[in-house]
Amino acid sequence: MATEIKKQDRKVVNAIEEDLEQLSSYDGAVAARFIKYIKPYKREALIGVISVILFTIAVLSVPLMVKFTIDNAITDNNGGLLNILFIGLIGFSIMHFASNYVQQRVIREIGEKILFDIRSQMFTHLQRLSMSVADRSKYGSIMSRVLGDVGALQELFRAGVFAIGDLLTLLIITIIIFSLNWSMALGILLIMPVFLGLRIFWLPKARKAFLKARASSSVVSGVLNEHVNGIRVTQNMIREDVNQDRFDERVRENFDDMNDAAKYGSGIHPPVELLVGLTMSLIVVLGGYLVSGGSLEIGVMIAFLLYVQRFFDPIRALTMHYSVLQRAMASGHRIFELLDINIDIKDSKGAEDIIVKKGSIKFKDVNFEYNYNEPILKNINLEINEKETVGLVGPTGSGKTTIASLIHRFYEIKNGNILIDDQDLQKVTQSSLSENISMVLQDPIIFSGTVEDNIKYKAQATREEVIEASKLVGSHDFIMTLPKGYDTNLEESGANLSIGQRQLLSFARALLLDSKIFILDEATSYIDSYTERQIQKALDEVLKNRTGIIIAHRLSTIKNADKIVVLDKGEIQEIGSHDELLNNKGLYWKLWNNNESSFDDLN
Amino acid sequence: MNIKLKESPLHLSDHLGELTILIRIVKMCFAYKKLILLGFIGVFGLISSQLWLPYLLGTSVDTAYEKINSGSKDFSALWILAISIISVSALRGIFAFILQFNGEKIANRISSDLRSKFHKKLQSQTYKYHDRIHTGNLMSRGIMDIEGVKMFVTTGLFRTFEIISLMLAGSFLLFRTDWQIGVIAFGFMIPVASIATINRLRLRKIWFRIQKEFSVLNTNLQENLIGVKVVRAFGGENYEIKKFNSSHQDVTDDTIKGVKVDATGTSLMGFFFLFIWALVIWTGGHKVINGQMSIGDLTQCLIYLGMLQRPVRIVGLMVNSYARAITCGLRLFEILDSKPRISTRSKKKEIDRINKVEFKNVGFKYYRKSKTNDIDDINLELSPGKIVGLIGPPGSGKSTISNLIPRFYDVLEGEILINKTPLKKISLKPLRSKIGLVSQHTFLFNSTLRENIAYSNPKLGIEKVIEAAKIADIHDFIDSLPEKYETMVGEFGVSLSGGQKQRIAIARNIIKNPDIFIFDDSFSALDTGTDKSIRERLIPLQKEKATLIISQRISTISHCDEILVMDNGRIVDRGKHDDLIAIDGIYKTIFELQNPKLQKVH
């Protein structure tokens, strides 16, 4: 059993590793699309690049200046020149300061702005996609794209600009040392490939070890999270000791992985230092011979010693940039994948705002399917008159919720027409549709914010109007018992409210929209009989002057409707009032007679 | 019997000085004597080899320079220097390895220890504790704060010694080589170190703000995605975009503020460094010209100065890691030092079997500050073979009663007796093992179905698991899955419906083979048919056991030997179904609500 669990854990670890790894190679298309985001900041980017170049020059000039000072001022005992060079060095320090400030600030600022632009674009795009996309995608994956991947892509910009500086550094140093003394420069250049080879050999291994440690660490966090969340079950089942052992085992595994990573992290020091030492001793010996031979000035030798360190740094940085680039490519793919999802429901050309005065709804030969050739609704013909209350019932999967979604055009129908006050839904603007339909959904959604914010949502309503709506649905009393009444901040997903209370709030929210059509999509299914009765009362009041569509699987909820539509397998089986349906002796009658309270009890 | 509670367990207690937190962490590190010793060997080895290098390089320059003047052809001195440079560099690498590796190892040890202790503490904490402290809060302590302490151990502990020694030795050597240059170098260390520190602390503040703002952004996005239907239904797309952009703007603004602070700091530090460098060359140069100093000495000074650059710069980082360790340590130790309020240790009576459970005038409230009790004056009796039903409106106190029997909470007034012995005198773990409480909310662990069902006894044979699953009417479903009982559930596995989860919870408790069953609204997500058939299959098991069924549904409890009707925390009616139907009370109202046929059609 234990090994079984471990295997499952490994599965998770591997999935995380793969996700982190995703070594996708350089992709021109991703890069080209990314460049478009830089365009608005062309000027700033140019300033950034210039300051990177200036900075690089400033950094590299200092050893040169030192060399020049030693060779021309100090060894030649020229105090006057020394003073002039001192002023020159101060000048370089100021240039160093200014260019360093500008490069850091400008480049990172552009990076942040690009990040903002991409995220904002993604979010806007998400708002335009139809419900069918939302149904299909896991929100966790969208979250990680919008938050995580965008961050990685922004890194690409920074790494790219700084890489320019590093390459330039490498180039200039090479030129300088060759012009100073080619034989010593050649000696150093011979050591470089060894260093580069070492990095290339070491980096992927170290990365893997780090990723493994990170993955097993997130397993530890996952188990901790699970055990904290399940603490009540654990104490109930007296499994504290077993859980502790299992947790400790994960911790031990992670400990080993972290030590492995530490080995890689610190193991690189001896060979690197050895190489640096080799290079320096090469300069000392070669330089010593040359200096004593008179073919090399002592200042050059000092300059070489000063350049050695600077030569290793850009190589180190460049190999790091490369892994940033790899990660960014994978992120870029995921981001553009999301942005490339087609917006499948758009306002048609010349679409006008819908005008709903009465609130009658008509379905004409409507067919609908989510997936090709899997019909959900078949030939639906339905007429709902103004101010009528219609109950939709049927077993799970019969298509009752789909009908409600189609009235709001959450999905595109395959054929047929849906008309509200004789206006075809496909010919009106989507935004005007939302203004004219109020919906209460099965899962009451609470947004973070105050009670009032939640009832208002986006409506421009006064406190009085909010209270009025709240009183009507019967939520006013419990709101007043909250610590700050309507100004009480609701915790994450309204955790400090019961589900019934949350549902009442979403009721009030729908009411505030004050539209002619009111849809309740299984809004009472999680609610106990008491609260339901309370809501029912409110509903009678609300629906007096409105067209109401109530979807329910409890018969008691819709018994009093003007018209009850019985659905099964995407087709309308029966339509009629409660009494008529009982006389029909069909599906409805069968349920009623068996004294079953809901359609789900059928089978 | 009041439970003694500190005002708030999460209050940052003032008694603990900040320094004691650091001392406590350092003490934890020193428990690993061998690793600490190795770490110190690494630090001092690294520093000595680091300091030797400039001397060797300076000497090399001088040797080479002398050769020009003397015209000597003896280069053995240069070769010896070259070999010394190589060996010192190699040693430096090795010591750096020893230092970093052991430093990280200690950090890993400590974070592992802390994680284990943290887990253990949470496992032993009471329901009340977990009710009060949000999981997110606990998790951030268990992950982020342990990470903060770990970071301090890796970056703060040895680095402090390394940096202080390097700075001291570096300045000493500079002063020894030339005291005037030493003074100049000192003039560099002070502004740079203070800029680094002030900057870090400012950045820390900004970073905290960004984190907060980012979590708002995160919530915005998450709510938008979860509430997509509401957004669409209300046409709130533009409103949502505005909301998202405005919270994103906050993050961006503060990030850019941080960038400014950071850019100012690092470029100022760079400037000071170069400025002092120039000053040293200038004064040193004049000294060389005046014959007060050799070129080699000047080179040495420049290299010493270069070496001081890094430690001075990371002073800021270190101060940051100290500050972080203090906040993290404070939050962490608060949890680790908390005491479980229902003790399980002291000598208690062991019971072999629960024969009778009695509630005598029991009163209880969840929050000490509530004005009224959540349940009051409860009297009831559970005995083998008897089934008691409990019904009442939501919030009437039904679940509270079920939580008091396994002593997840302590009663406030009155007492509960098990086999005539007060509950508080009974040893806790054996007691809980004899109670099968199927609670309202089923929690599934990220594991297989088999593990989840056999949760109380992971070593149980599969036949027993299947047997329980059959009684709970979930076997057929499990058997239809491709991996059957080895199917993963939870976050990474198949998702189950509410009814399926409830049936697993029932099976889980059947496995426990308890003396008493408590079903706390655990049939609510099942349709009436399944509900009934499970209850029928349970009957043979219940013969020798006491049973308490809590439900909102009349049909679930109508057959009970005794039905208790609760309202507002009190038992208002009791009797059999037929008795209760006959009186005009809550029971009758509920009964009519749930049987639409009995209602008048308007």
HADDOCK unambig.tbl for C-alpha pairs under 7 A between the chains (distance, minus, plus):
assign (segid A and resid 74 and name CA) (segid B and resid 285 and name CA) 5.51 0.50 0.50
assign (segid A and resid 74 and name CA) (segid B and resid 288 and name CA) 6.58 0.50 0.50
assign (segid A and resid 74 and name CA) (segid B and resid 289 and name CA) 5.77 0.50 0.50
assign (segid A and resid 77 and name CA) (segid B and resid 289 and name CA) 4.92 0.50 0.50
assign (segid A and resid 79 and name CA) (segid B and resid 286 and name CA) 6.44 0.50 0.50
assign (segid A and resid 82 and name CA) (segid B and resid 282 and name CA) 6.57 0.50 0.50
assign (segid A and resid 83 and name CA) (segid B and resid 282 and name CA) 6.98 0.50 0.50
assign (segid A and resid 86 and name CA) (segid B and resid 278 and name CA) 6.08 0.50 0.50
assign (segid A and resid 86 and name CA) (segid B and resid 282 and name CA) 5.93 0.50 0.50
assign (segid A and resid 89 and name CA) (segid B and resid 278 and name CA) 5.85 0.50 0.50
assign (segid A and resid 90 and name CA) (segid B and resid 275 and name CA) 6.01 0.50 0.50
assign (segid A and resid 90 and name CA) (segid B and resid 278 and name CA) 6.60 0.50 0.50
assign (segid A and resid 93 and name CA) (segid B and resid 271 and name CA) 5.45 0.50 0.50
assign (segid A and resid 93 and name CA) (segid B and resid 274 and name CA) 5.49 0.50 0.50
assign (segid A and resid 93 and name CA) (segid B and resid 275 and name CA) 6.03 0.50 0.50
assign (segid A and resid 94 and name CA) (segid B and resid 271 and name CA) 6.65 0.50 0.50
assign (segid A and resid 96 and name CA) (segid B and resid 271 and name CA) 6.67 0.50 0.50
assign (segid A and resid 97 and name CA) (segid B and resid 267 and name CA) 5.10 0.50 0.50
assign (segid A and resid 97 and name CA) (segid B and resid 268 and name CA) 6.35 0.50 0.50
assign (segid A and resid 97 and name CA) (segid B and resid 270 and name CA) 6.62 0.50 0.50
assign (segid A and resid 97 and name CA) (segid B and resid 271 and name CA) 5.21 0.50 0.50
assign (segid A and resid 100 and name CA) (segid B and resid 267 and name CA) 5.54 0.50 0.50
assign (segid A and resid 101 and name CA) (segid B and resid 263 and name CA) 5.30 0.50 0.50
assign (segid A and resid 101 and name CA) (segid B and resid 264 and name CA) 6.13 0.50 0.50
assign (segid A and resid 101 and name CA) (segid B and resid 267 and name CA) 5.43 0.50 0.50
assign (segid A and resid 104 and name CA) (segid B and resid 263 and name CA) 5.73 0.50 0.50
assign (segid A and resid 105 and name CA) (segid B and resid 259 and name CA) 6.11 0.50 0.50
assign (segid A and resid 105 and name CA) (segid B and resid 260 and name CA) 6.12 0.50 0.50
assign (segid A and resid 105 and name CA) (segid B and resid 263 and name CA) 5.95 0.50 0.50
assign (segid A and resid 108 and name CA) (segid B and resid 259 and name CA) 6.96 0.50 0.50
assign (segid A and resid 109 and name CA) (segid B and resid 256 and name CA) 6.04 0.50 0.50
assign (segid A and resid 112 and name CA) (segid B and resid 252 and name CA) 6.31 0.50 0.50
assign (segid A and resid 120 and name CA) (segid B and resid 245 and name CA) 6.47 0.50 0.50
assign (segid A and resid 123 and name CA) (segid B and resid 241 and name CA) 6.95 0.50 0.50
assign (segid A and resid 124 and name CA) (segid B and resid 241 and name CA) 6.18 0.50 0.50
assign (segid A and resid 127 and name CA) (segid B and resid 237 and name CA) 5.58 0.50 0.50
assign (segid A and resid 139 and name CA) (segid B and resid 225 and name CA) 6.23 0.50 0.50
assign (segid A and resid 221 and name CA) (segid B and resid 143 and name CA) 6.64 0.50 0.50
assign (segid A and resid 224 and name CA) (segid B and resid 119 and name CA) 6.78 0.50 0.50
assign (segid A and resid 225 and name CA) (segid B and resid 139 and name CA) 6.51 0.50 0.50
assign (segid A and resid 226 and name CA) (segid B and resid 445 and name CA) 6.66 0.50 0.50
assign (segid A and resid 228 and name CA) (segid B and resid 122 and name CA) 6.97 0.50 0.50
assign (segid A and resid 228 and name CA) (segid B and resid 135 and name CA) 6.90 0.50 0.50
assign (segid A and resid 229 and name CA) (segid B and resid 135 and name CA) 6.88 0.50 0.50
assign (segid A and resid 230 and name CA) (segid B and resid 443 and name CA) 6.01 0.50 0.50
assign (segid A and resid 231 and name CA) (segid B and resid 123 and name CA) 6.50 0.50 0.50
assign (segid A and resid 236 and name CA) (segid B and resid 432 and name CA) 6.36 0.50 0.50
assign (segid A and resid 237 and name CA) (segid B and resid 433 and name CA) 6.55 0.50 0.50
assign (segid A and resid 237 and name CA) (segid B and resid 456 and name CA) 4.89 0.50 0.50
assign (segid A and resid 238 and name CA) (segid B and resid 429 and name CA) 6.50 0.50 0.50
assign (segid A and resid 238 and name CA) (segid B and resid 432 and name CA) 6.96 0.50 0.50
assign (segid A and resid 238 and name CA) (segid B and resid 433 and name CA) 6.52 0.50 0.50
assign (segid A and resid 238 and name CA) (segid B and resid 456 and name CA) 6.65 0.50 0.50
assign (segid A and resid 239 and name CA) (segid B and resid 456 and name CA) 6.06 0.50 0.50
assign (segid A and resid 240 and name CA) (segid B and resid 123 and name CA) 6.08 0.50 0.50
assign (segid A and resid 244 and name CA) (segid B and resid 120 and name CA) 6.42 0.50 0.50
assign (segid A and resid 248 and name CA) (segid B and resid 116 and name CA) 6.07 0.50 0.50
assign (segid A and resid 251 and name CA) (segid B and resid 112 and name CA) 5.92 0.50 0.50
assign (segid A and resid 255 and name CA) (segid B and resid 108 and name CA) 6.07 0.50 0.50
assign (segid A and resid 255 and name CA) (segid B and resid 112 and name CA) 6.65 0.50 0.50
assign (segid A and resid 258 and name CA) (segid B and resid 108 and name CA) 6.85 0.50 0.50
assign (segid A and resid 259 and name CA) (segid B and resid 105 and name CA) 6.16 0.50 0.50
assign (segid A and resid 262 and name CA) (segid B and resid 101 and name CA) 5.75 0.50 0.50
assign (segid A and resid 262 and name CA) (segid B and resid 104 and name CA) 6.31 0.50 0.50
assign (segid A and resid 263 and name CA) (segid B and resid 101 and name CA) 6.15 0.50 0.50
assign (segid A and resid 266 and name CA) (segid B and resid 97 and name CA) 4.89 0.50 0.50
assign (segid A and resid 266 and name CA) (segid B and resid 100 and name CA) 5.69 0.50 0.50
assign (segid A and resid 266 and name CA) (segid B and resid 101 and name CA) 5.70 0.50 0.50
assign (segid A and resid 267 and name CA) (segid B and resid 97 and name CA) 5.87 0.50 0.50
assign (segid A and resid 269 and name CA) (segid B and resid 93 and name CA) 4.84 0.50 0.50
assign (segid A and resid 269 and name CA) (segid B and resid 94 and name CA) 6.93 0.50 0.50
assign (segid A and resid 269 and name CA) (segid B and resid 96 and name CA) 6.37 0.50 0.50
assign (segid A and resid 269 and name CA) (segid B and resid 97 and name CA) 5.90 0.50 0.50
assign (segid A and resid 270 and name CA) (segid B and resid 90 and name CA) 5.92 0.50 0.50
assign (segid A and resid 270 and name CA) (segid B and resid 93 and name CA) 3.74 0.50 0.50
assign (segid A and resid 270 and name CA) (segid B and resid 94 and name CA) 5.05 0.50 0.50
assign (segid A and resid 270 and name CA) (segid B and resid 97 and name CA) 6.79 0.50 0.50
assign (segid A and resid 273 and name CA) (segid B and resid 89 and name CA) 5.46 0.50 0.50
assign (segid A and resid 273 and name CA) (segid B and resid 90 and name CA) 5.79 0.50 0.50
assign (segid A and resid 273 and name CA) (segid B and resid 92 and name CA) 6.88 0.50 0.50
assign (segid A and resid 273 and name CA) (segid B and resid 93 and name CA) 5.05 0.50 0.50
assign (segid A and resid 274 and name CA) (segid B and resid 86 and name CA) 6.46 0.50 0.50
assign (segid A and resid 274 and name CA) (segid B and resid 89 and name CA) 5.59 0.50 0.50
assign (segid A and resid 274 and name CA) (segid B and resid 90 and name CA) 4.70 0.50 0.50
assign (segid A and resid 274 and name CA) (segid B and resid 93 and name CA) 6.91 0.50 0.50
assign (segid A and resid 277 and name CA) (segid B and resid 85 and name CA) 5.88 0.50 0.50
assign (segid A and resid 277 and name CA) (segid B and resid 86 and name CA) 4.59 0.50 0.50
assign (segid A and resid 277 and name CA) (segid B and resid 89 and name CA) 4.98 0.50 0.50
assign (segid A and resid 278 and name CA) (segid B and resid 86 and name CA) 5.65 0.50 0.50
assign (segid A and resid 281 and name CA) (segid B and resid 82 and name CA) 4.39 0.50 0.50
assign (segid A and resid 281 and name CA) (segid B and resid 85 and name CA) 6.09 0.50 0.50
assign (segid A and resid 281 and name CA) (segid B and resid 86 and name CA) 6.55 0.50 0.50
assign (segid A and resid 284 and name CA) (segid B and resid 60 and name CA) 6.39 0.50 0.50
assign (segid A and resid 284 and name CA) (segid B and resid 78 and name CA) 7.00 0.50 0.50
assign (segid A and resid 284 and name CA) (segid B and resid 82 and name CA) 6.39 0.50 0.50
assign (segid A and resid 285 and name CA) (segid B and resid 78 and name CA) 5.85 0.50 0.50
assign (segid A and resid 285 and name CA) (segid B and resid 79 and name CA) 6.40 0.50 0.50
assign (segid A and resid 285 and name CA) (segid B and resid 82 and name CA) 6.44 0.50 0.50
assign (segid A and resid 288 and name CA) (segid B and resid 64 and name CA) 4.68 0.50 0.50
assign (segid A and resid 288 and name CA) (segid B and resid 78 and name CA) 6.87 0.50 0.50
assign (segid A and resid 291 and name CA) (segid B and resid 64 and name CA) 6.22 0.50 0.50
assign (segid A and resid 291 and name CA) (segid B and resid 68 and name CA) 6.63 0.50 0.50
assign (segid A and resid 292 and name CA) (segid B and resid 64 and name CA) 6.15 0.50 0.50
assign (segid A and resid 292 and name CA) (segid B and resid 67 and name CA) 4.99 0.50 0.50
assign (segid A and resid 292 and name CA) (segid B and resid 68 and name CA) 4.43 0.50 0.50
assign (segid A and resid 292 and name CA) (segid B and resid 71 and name CA) 6.84 0.50 0.50
assign (segid A and resid 294 and name CA) (segid B and resid 68 and name CA) 6.71 0.50 0.50
assign (segid A and resid 298 and name CA) (segid B and resid 65 and name CA) 6.64 0.50 0.50
assign (segid A and resid 431 and name CA) (segid B and resid 235 and name CA) 5.73 0.50 0.50
assign (segid A and resid 434 and name CA) (segid B and resid 233 and name CA) 5.78 0.50 0.50
assign (segid A and resid 434 and name CA) (segid B and resid 234 and name CA) 5.30 0.50 0.50
assign (segid A and resid 434 and name CA) (segid B and resid 235 and name CA) 4.84 0.50 0.50
assign (segid A and resid 435 and name CA) (segid B and resid 234 and name CA) 6.85 0.50 0.50
assign (segid A and resid 435 and name CA) (segid B and resid 235 and name CA) 6.81 0.50 0.50
assign (segid A and resid 439 and name CA) (segid B and resid 233 and name CA) 6.21 0.50 0.50
assign (segid A and resid 445 and name CA) (segid B and resid 227 and name CA) 5.85 0.50 0.50
assign (segid A and resid 447 and name CA) (segid B and resid 223 and name CA) 6.37 0.50 0.50
assign (segid A and resid 458 and name CA) (segid B and resid 236 and name CA) 6.41 0.50 0.50
assign (segid A and resid 458 and name CA) (segid B and resid 239 and name CA) 6.37 0.50 0.50
assign (segid A and resid 529 and name CA) (segid B and resid 593 and name CA) 6.73 0.50 0.50
assign (segid A and resid 556 and name CA) (segid B and resid 596 and name CA) 5.58 0.50 0.50
assign (segid A and resid 560 and name CA) (segid B and resid 602 and name CA) 6.63 0.50 0.50
assign (segid A and resid 600 and name CA) (segid B and resid 527 and name CA) 6.89 0.50 0.50
assign (segid A and resid 601 and name CA) (segid B and resid 527 and name CA) 5.70 0.50 0.50
assign (segid A and resid 601 and name CA) (segid B and resid 528 and name CA) 6.77 0.50 0.50
assign (segid A and resid 601 and name CA) (segid B and resid 529 and name CA) 6.78 0.50 0.50
